[in-house]
Amino acid sequence: MSEITIMPAPMRRWVTMCPCGASEIRAEEGPRWRMFTLRKLEEKRYHIHCHACGHANEQWIG
């Protein structure tokens, strides 16, 4: 894996994983993400940034 990936998880949640080993399941309440920043670029395209290592990429989600 060379890019940050985000994929659906059970119970309408999302899992994000970075090549550095950082991973997170999106929280239902409060801050949605702690280890990652997601910025919407287009309808289903996001810029994803890992706080642990600084790696970033864009991905279609949905």
C-alpha positions in Angstrom: 0.0 0.0 0.0 1.6 3.3 -1.1 -1.4 5.7 -0.6 -3.8 6.5 2.2 -7.0 4.4 1.7 -10.5 4.9 3.0 -13.1 2.2 2.8 -16.6 1.5 4.2 -16.9 -0.4 7.5 -19.8 -2.0 9.2 -22.5 0.1 10.9 -22.2 3.0 8.3 -18.7 3.9 9.4 -15.4 4.4 7.5 -11.9 3.1 8.1 -8.8 5.1 7.0 -5.4 3.5 6.7 -2.0 5.1 5.9 1.2 3.3 4.7 2.9 4.6 7.9 0.7 2.3 9.9 -1.8 4.9 11.2 -5.4 3.8 11.0 -8.7 5.0 12.3 -12.4 4.2 12.3 -14.5 7.4 11.9 -16.2 8.4 15.2 -20.0 8.7 15.4 -19.9 11.7 17.6 -17.5 14.5 18.4 -14.5 15.1 16.1 -15.1 12.6 13.2 -11.3 12.1 12.6 -8.3 12.6 14.9 -5.5 11.0 12.9 -6.6 12.3 9.5 -7.9 15.4 7.8 -10.3 14.9 4.9 -11.1 17.9 2.6 -13.8 17.6 0.0 -12.6 18.6 -3.5 -15.5 17.5 -5.6 -18.7 15.6 -5.1 -17.0 12.3 -4.1 -13.3 13.2 -4.3 -11.4 14.0 -1.2 -7.9 15.1 -0.2 -6.7 13.0 2.7 -3.9 14.0 5.0 -2.3 11.8 7.7 -1.3 13.7 10.9 1.2 11.0 12.0 3.5 11.1 9.0 2.3 14.0 6.8 1.5 11.8 3.8 -1.4 13.0 1.6 -3.3 11.9 -1.5 -6.6 12.3 -3.2 -9.2 9.6 -3.5 -12.7 9.0 -4.8 -15.0 7.9 -2.0 -18.4 6.4 -2.4 
